[in-house]
Amino acid sequence: MTDVSPETLILQLARSLHASGSPAYELDSQMEQVAAALGRPAAFFSTPTALFVTFDDERHGTRLLRVYPGDTNLGRYAELFRLQQSIQDESVSVHAAWSRLQEIQAMPDGYATVIQIASYGIVGACVAVLVGGNDTVVAAAGVIGLIIGALVLGLSRLQYPPHLTNVIAGFVSSAIACVVQAWVAPCNFELTALSALIVLVPGLQLTISINELATQNLASGSARIAGAMTTLLTLIFGVYMGYGFVSALHRIPVSIAPHTPSLLASASVMVPIGLCLAVLFRTRYRDIPWLLGSTLIAYGTLRLAGEYFGPFAAVWIASVVAGVTSRLLSRRLRLPAAVMLMPALILLVPGSLGFTGMAHIMLREDLPSGIRLLTTMLLTAVAIVAGQLVTDVIAPIRNGRKLEGELTRKTNETQNE
């Protein structure tokens, strides 16, 4: 085997973590601990498109890695997390760690294509139930979701730019939804398009960006929030073009107002949504039960808290419960907290509010309602982030090497006494 330097292992591990969707506040701190464990202390500075690494003995030089935002891959992230823990515990050599990293990078990228496409459709139909659509909206959102899933996966394999894919997906979903409302049956084309596109709506990205800003990762947070807003705008522009195309051919009837779904209807779609999120987040098979559990806990807490508190307080409480639960279980199972936290937060993130707000502004020319919804989106994201900051106090992330050092220090002090 060719000799591999610790620096090469550190750089490639950092690049892999970034590609798996690790936010800046986790990547920087974790990699600093890994570098210290390998005897090559370094400082890390990550943004969505660049990763800077400066080793302590190279103060006049900084390594720049050009990286690109990728889809979240919780299966690969969990394996990388375990590799990180092994390096920090010094239970693996550099050569063994490098071999394991190569194996992780060669892992299959997610589930079979058919399963991924089906997940888009199922999520679309289930979200249509949650947002209060009628039977036509639910059926149309499921079918359009299948089309969007096939379109997104096909265009990504053809290496189309993501923002162009968003425009095309928005156009297709809006056009089909308008056709259904104009020629098939009464429904609500906005809810139909939103439900079909919900996987592409950057609600989680927006929440992560605000969390990065709150943790003083200003460069990464600013870049990520700009990317989230750009994604949202490209989706809405595609929806606007699809609506304009169909409305030029035929008058689109007035949309049917949504209704509040019953608790039974909402609960019945939680398991399908959780399973589909496991597929879309590329979760390992053995982690699916924990993902389902965290999803049910988050949504159950949200509905229960909503009975007694206001909407923002309910979101904050659900965020705290989801965060603490994921931290405690991750310690016991030796898994990254993101495996259980990200799917849980998907049900809380305000991406649908941003989508609806922009739709009010562009499609209905209702500026006051659009601004109100966009403001609600930001406040909801702030409530989620506030819940995660409280989680850091209740169940802080503890580093095994630091704990071991503290125990050793306390033991020595006791012996000296």
N, C-alpha and C positions, 0 to 999 in steps of 0.2 A: 504494500500500500504506500502510495506517495505521502511523504511527510506533509502534515497540515499544521499551519501555525495557529496559535490561539486567536490572532487577529482575524484570520480568514474565517474561522468558526464564528467569531463574534459578529462580524459583518454580515455573513450569510444568515445567521439566526435572526438578526435584527430585520433583515430584508424579508424573511419568511413571515415573521410576526406581523410586520406591516401589511403584507399581502393578504394575511388572514383576517384583517380587520381590527387589529389592536389599536385602541385610541392612544393619543400621545401621553396622557398621564399614567397609563399603565406600561407602555412600551419603554419609555425613558427610564423609569425607576427600576423596572425588572431587569433591563439590559445592563444597567449600572451594577446591579448585584451580580449578574452573571460574569461581567468583565472582571469585577473584583475577585470573584471566586477562581477565575482562570489566571490570576496574577497579572492582569493587564488592565488596571483601572482606567476608565474612560468616561467621558461626558457625552451624552446623547441629546440631540435636538431634532425632533421629527415634525414634519408637516405632511399634509396629504400627498404632496408630490416630491418631497426631498427628505433625505435622512442624513444628518451631519454627525460624524463621530470623531472625537478628538481624544486620543490616548494621552495619558498623563506625561509620558516620556517623549511625546511629540508635540510640545507646546507651540511650535511654530508651523504646524501642519495639521490640516483637518481633512478627513476623508468625506467625500460627498457621494452619496448613493442616490441616483435618480430612480425614484419609485413612482408607482402609479396606483391610485385608489382601486381596490379590488372588492369583489363581493365577499361578504362575511362567510367564513368557512370554519364553523365551530368544531368540526371533527379534527381538522388539521391544527386548529388553535389548541385544542385539548392535548394533542400529542406533543406539540411544541412546549406547552406548559409543563408537561411531565419531564421533557428533556431539560428544560430550565431548572426544575427542581433537582434533577439528578446532578447537574453541573454545580449548583449551589451547595449541594450536600457533599460534593467531591467524591461521589460514588461511581463516576464514569470518567474515563480518560478522554483526552482531546480526540484521539483517533476513533474511539468508540462513539463519542458524541457526534463526530463528523459523519460516520457511517449511518448513525441513526437519523441524522438530519437529511441525508440523501434519501433514505427510505421514506421519510415523511413527505419530502417534496415529490416523490414518485407515486404517492398514494393516488388512487382514483379520485377525480375531482367531482365528488358528489354522487348522487343517485342516477339511475338510468333516465334517459331523456323523456321517455313516456311518463315516468312517475313525476318528473319535474313539471311537465306540461299539465298533467292532471291536477297537480297541487295548485297551480295558478287558477284553474277553473273552480276547484273546490273552495279555495280561499275567497274568490270573488263571490260565489253564491252565499257563503256563510257570512261574509261582511255585509252583503245586501240584507240579510236578516237582521243583523245588529243595527244597521242604520235605518231600519223601519220601512224597507221597500215592500211593495206588494208581490204577489206571486210572479207577475210578469217581470218585475225588476230582478227577482232572485234567479229565475230561469235564464233571462237574458244576460245577467252578470256572469253566471256560470259558463255559458257558451262563449261569451266574449273573452272571459278569462282564459279559456283554452286557446283561443286564437291569439291572444296577446302572449301567452306563454310560448307557443310555437314560434311566433314572430320574434320575440326577444332572444330566444335561444338560437334561432337560425341566423339572425343578424349579428349576434355576438360571435358566432363561428366564422362568419364572413368578415369579422373584424370591422364592423361599422362603428363609428364613434358613438359613445353612449348617448350624447345629447341628441344626435340625429335619430337614434333608436327611440328615444323618448318622444320626439315629435311625431314619428310615424305611429307609435303605439297610441298616443293621444288622439291622433286623427282617426285611426281605425276604430278605436273604442267609441269615440263620440259619434262617428258617422253611423255605425251599426246601431247604437243606442237610439239615435234620432230616427233611423229608419223603423225600428221596432215601435217607437212611440207614434210615428206618423202613419204607419200602414198596418201594423199588427194588432196592438192592443194598448189601452191607456196605461201609462206608467210614468216614471220620472227619469228622464234621460240623464240628468246630472248624477243622481244616485247610482244609476246603472254604470255610467262611465267611471265614477269614483270607485265603486266596488271592484270593477274589473281591473282597474289600474292601481289598486291599493298597494300591491307589492312593490311598485315602482315609486310610490309617493315617498319622499325622503323625510318622513317624520322622525325615524330613529337617528338619522344623520344630523338632523337639526338639534335633537336633544343632546347627542354626544358633543356637538359643537358648543352648546351653551355650557355643558359640564366642563369642557376644556377651558373655556373662558373663565368659569368660576374657580378653577384650580390653577389659574394664572398661566395656562398654556396659550398665550394670546395669539401667537402666530398661527399655530395649528387650528385653534378655535375660529379665528377670523377667516382663514382659508376654507375651513370646512363649512361654516355657515354660508359663505358666499357660494360654495358649490351646491349646498342644499337648496338655496333660493334659485340658483340657475336651473337646477333640475326641475324644481316646481314650475318655473316659468316656461320651460320648454314643453313640459307636459300640458300645461294649460293652453299654450299656443297651439299645440296639436289638436286639443279638444275644441278650441275656438275655430280652427280651420275646418274640422269635421262638421261642426254645427252650421257654419256658414255654407258649406257645400250642399248639405241636405236641405237647409232652409231655402236655398235658391231654387231648388227643384219642387218643393212642396212645403206648404205651411205646417209648422210643427205645433200640435195641440198643446194646450196648457198642461203642465206637469201635475200629477197627483201628489198632494202633500204627504210626506212620510208620517208613519204612525209609530208610537212607542212600542217596541217589542215586549212581549211578556217575559217574565223571568224564566219560564220553562223553555220558550223558544230560544232565548239567549244562551241558556245553559246547554241546550242540545247541540249547539254548533261549536262549543268550546273544544271538545276532543278532536273533531275534524280539523279545526284551525290549528290546534297544537301539533297534530301529526304532520300537517302540510308545512308548518313553520320549521319543523325538524328537517323536512326535505329541503326547503328553500335555504335554510341556514347550514345545510350539509352536516347535520349532527350525526355522530356515531350511533349505531343501533343501541348499544348498551346505555347511552345517555338519554334516550327518548323518554323513559319513564320519569326521570327527574325533570325534563323539560315540560312534559305534560303536567306534572304536579305544580310546578311554579306558575304555569299559565293559568291553571284553575285557581290557585291561591290568589294571584294578582287580580283576576277578574272578579272572583268572589268577594274579595276585600273592597274593590271599587264599587260594586253594587250595594254591598252592605253599608259601607260608609256613606254612599250617596243617599241612603234613607234618612240619615241623621245630620249630615253636614252639607255644606255647599259644594259645588263641583270642583273648585280648586283644592279645597281641603280634602275632599275624597280622593283626588288624584295624588295629593301629597301623602296621605295615609297609605294608599296602595303602593306607592313607590317605596316607602319605608319598609313595609311588610315584605315586598318582593326583594328588596335589597338585603335585608337582614336574613331572610330565609335562604337566599342564594349564597350569602357569605358563610352561614353556619353549615349548610350542607356541603359547600365546596371544601371546607376544612376537613370534614369527616370523610368525604369521598376522594379527596386529593384531585379535585377538578378546578379549572378556572371558574370564577363566579359568573363569567359571561355566558357560560353554557346554559345556565338557568335564568340569568337576569335579562338577557337580550330578548328572548321570546316573550317574557313576562311584560317587558316595557313596550313591546309592539302594540299591546292592547291599550296602552295608556298614552302613547305618543300622539301629538296633535296634527299629524300630517293631513288628515282628512279635513280639519278645520281650515288649514291653509289652502288646500285644493278648492274647497267650497267658497272661501273668501275671494280667491282670484276668479273663480267662475262667476260670482256675483258681479265683480267689477267688469269683466270682459264680455260676458254673455248677456247679463241683464242690465249692464250700465248702472248698477246700484252701488255707488261708491260708499255711502254711509254703512250699509250692511256688510260690504266687503271689508272695509277697514275694521269694523267691530269684530268680525270673525278672525281676521289676521291678528288683531290685538289679543283675542282670546287664545289663539294658537301660541303666541309667545308667552302669555301668562301660564298656560298649561305646561309648556316646556320648562318654564322656571319652577313650577311646582314639582315637576318630576326631578329636576336637578336638586332642588332643596331637599327632597326626600333622600336622594343619594348622598348628599353631604351629611345629613343626619345619620345615615347608615354608617358612614366613615367613623362617626363618634361611638355609635352603639356597638358595631362589630368591625373594628379597624382591621386592615390587612396587616398581618404579622409576618415578618420574615424569619424563616427557620434559623438562619445563621445568626441573626441578631438575638433571637431567643436563647440559642445555645450559648452565645457570648455572655448574655446577662446571667444565665444560670451559673456559668463557670465563675464569673466575677463574684457573684453572691456566695458561692461555695468557698472561694479563696478568702473572702472577707470573714466568713464564719470560722474558718480554720485559723486565721490569724488572731481572731478574738480568743 
